[in-house]
Amino acid sequence: MGGYKIAPGVSPACVDGAVFHSDHGSVYTSQTFRSYCSSLGVRQSMGAVGTSADNALAESFNATLKREVLRDRKVFDNPIACRQEVFRWCMRYNTRRRHSWCNLVAPDTFEALTSATLTKAA
């Protein structure tokens, strides 16, 4: 449906009752996406228009990316060099970089040590 799909290895039953929180972007407000969420039993939630506080985690991630990757570098040689640098940083961010929110371990390690439990939306 419209190019949307669940991550490999995730059963549609796993997302039944989940909440998908997003901004008011046209992709998320489209009838196609709304129908897809509904077909999976996913409830959509959207924050206030123009409020970055609703995206605090994404805002923090982007600020860290800019600070750690772009630092003093204003220009990359080409788009591929930029993509490669960002990809390397993302891999490090998720596999080796320690995060305060997960007791100073890398997210991959934290995920391996804990089991996720989804609760049904109210």
C-alpha positions in Angstrom: 0.0 0.0 0.0 1.6 3.2 -1.2 5.1 1.9 -0.5 4.6 1.6 3.2 5.7 -1.7 4.8 6.5 -3.1 8.2 10.2 -3.8 9.0 11.4 -7.2 8.1 10.8 -9.8 10.8 8.0 -7.8 12.5 4.6 -9.3 12.5 1.6 -7.0 11.9 0.2 -8.4 15.1 3.2 -6.8 16.9 2.0 -3.3 16.0 -1.7 -3.8 16.7 -2.6 -1.2 19.4 0.6 0.8 18.9 0.7 4.6 18.7 2.4 6.3 15.7 3.3 9.8 16.7 4.4 12.2 14.0 4.2 15.8 12.9 1.6 17.1 10.5 3.6 16.3 7.3 1.5 15.5 4.2 2.7 11.9 4.2 1.3 11.3 7.7 -2.0 13.1 7.1 -2.7 11.5 3.7 -5.7 9.2 3.5 -3.4 6.4 2.2 -1.2 6.5 5.3 -4.2 6.9 7.6 -5.9 3.8 6.0 -2.6 1.8 6.3 -2.3 2.6 10.0 -5.9 1.7 10.6 -5.5 -1.6 8.8 -2.7 -2.5 11.2 -4.6 -1.3 14.3 -2.1 1.5 14.8 -3.5 4.7 16.3 -2.1 8.0 14.9 -1.1 10.8 17.2 0.1 14.2 16.0 1.5 17.1 18.1 0.7 20.7 17.8 1.6 22.4 14.5 4.9 24.2 14.7 6.0 22.7 18.0 9.5 21.3 18.0 9.1 20.0 21.6 7.0 17.2 20.2 10.0 16.0 18.3 12.5 16.4 21.1 14.3 13.1 20.4 14.6 13.9 16.7 15.7 17.4 17.4 18.4 16.2 19.8 19.6 13.6 17.3 19.8 16.2 14.5 21.7 18.7 16.8 24.2 16.0 17.8 24.7 15.0 14.1 25.4 18.6 13.2 27.7 19.1 16.1 29.7 15.9 15.7 29.7 15.5 11.9 29.6 19.0 10.5 31.7 20.7 13.3 34.0 23.0 11.3 33.3 21.4 8.0 31.1 23.6 5.9 31.4 21.8 2.5 31.8 18.2 1.4 33.5 17.4 -1.8 30.3 15.8 -3.2 27.0 14.4 -2.1 28.4 10.9 -1.9 31.1 12.0 0.5 28.5 13.6 2.7 26.2 10.5 2.7 29.2 8.3 3.5 30.2 10.5 6.5 26.7 10.7 7.8 26.2 6.9 7.4 29.5 6.2 9.3 28.4 8.5 12.0 24.9 6.9 12.3 26.5 3.4 12.5 28.8 4.6 15.3 25.9 6.4 17.0 23.8 3.2 17.1 26.5 0.6 17.8 29.4 2.2 19.7 28.5 5.7 21.0 27.3 5.6 24.6 24.0 7.3 25.4 22.9 8.7 28.8 19.3 7.6 28.3 20.3 3.9 28.3 22.8 3.8 31.2 25.8 4.8 29.1 25.8 1.9 26.8 25.3 1.9 23.0 21.7 1.6 21.8 22.4 -1.8 20.1 23.8 -3.2 23.3 20.9 -1.8 25.3 18.4 -3.3 22.9 20.2 -6.7 23.1 20.0 -6.6 26.9 16.4 -5.6 27.2 13.2 -7.0 25.8 10.6 -4.6 24.3 7.1 -4.7 25.5 4.4 -2.8 23.6 1.4 -1.8 25.5 -2.0 -1.1 23.8 -2.9 2.5 23.3 -5.5 3.9 25.5 
